[in-house]
Each structure stands twice: as structure tokens, then as C-alpha cells.
Amino acid sequence: MDNGYIPIFGAIDPTDGGQTERYSLSFGGRTPLWGGQGQLDAYIIKYNLDLWSNFTFFLDNPVQGDQFQQTDRRMVYGLIPSYTWASKLGTVEMTNTLGIQIRYDDISRVGLYSTQGRQIWSTTSQNKVGELAAGVYGQNATQWNSWFRSLIGLRTTSTTSTWRAISQRIRVW
């Protein structure tokens, strides 16, 4: 840094860095239902990531360098319906909630590439991934008096995923 080779906020490789973007759309609705309240939350997220890193410079590949790129292109879809109702345990007021959470990640491309100056020269892996997560939960909030409240809950979640190689190749120098 003292000799000016590396700027104070810079890097040895000026092509390292990244770009990311995220767009989301969400909905939240509530309505009286069966003496309680029904709630529905839903969302869609579009996410893109390009990240270029170079930790070892020319250690593994003295000709083209060791820079690599990570990419992620995904759409995320989520749905969270729930139902909340009030009840009493003697004179103690309680609020109970039961709900479901569903999320699906549609990753059209997740990749790892060897690059030089942000130009791809070799594909390490490029895949398409789908991941589904579904959970069921319940909770009880009890207001014991004006200053003490308890909150207990149970939750179970299950996930499953699919993976398909779009392109995969081992680097050989």
C-alpha cells in the first residue's frame, strides 16, 4: 500500500468484485374467519449474483491466474397461510396460531467458473437446482398477568431438492 501498488480501498486484482440484484413482490392479507383471523402472506423474489474472487493470484495456474466466478440465478416463491384465534384458560387469555410455510427455490443456474479478467475460460460446474421447503407450526401466547407472558411453539420442516448438471468439467492445466 505504501508504494501505491494497492489502492487504499482496492485489491491486487482490480477485476475482482461482484454484482448482485434482488427484486421482490409480496402480498399480505388478513380476514376474519371462523371466529378468529385468517392470514395469507405470499412472496416472489428474483435474485442474481456474479462474484469474481482471486485469493491465490497465480499459485495454481501461473499462466491464466486463479480468478474464479460464482454465479447464482434464482426465483424464490413462498406462501404462508395461518389461522389465529383467542381462547381462555380460566381467566387467563391466550392467542393460538397454526400455520404452514412453503418455499420453493428455482435456481436456473448456479455455477463456478475459472476466469481471467472476468472472462470465463473454463467451467468447473454449472447446475440447475430446485429446492422445496415446507413447514408446519403452532404457537400459544399466554398473558398470565399485566407483566408476564409466555410463548411456546412447535415447528417441523422438511426439505427436498433436485439437482441437474448443465455442464461440468474438471480443470486440467
Buried (B, 14 or more C-beta within 10 A) or exposed (E): EEEEEEEEEEEEBEBBEEEEEEEEEEEEEEEEEEEBBBBEBBBEBEBBBBBBBBEEEEEEBEEBBBBBBBBBBBEBBBBBBBBBBEEEEEEEBBBBBBBEBBBBBBBEBBBBBBBBEBEEBBBBBBBBBBBBBBBEBBBBBBEEEEEEEEEEEEEEEEEEEEEEEEEEEEEEE
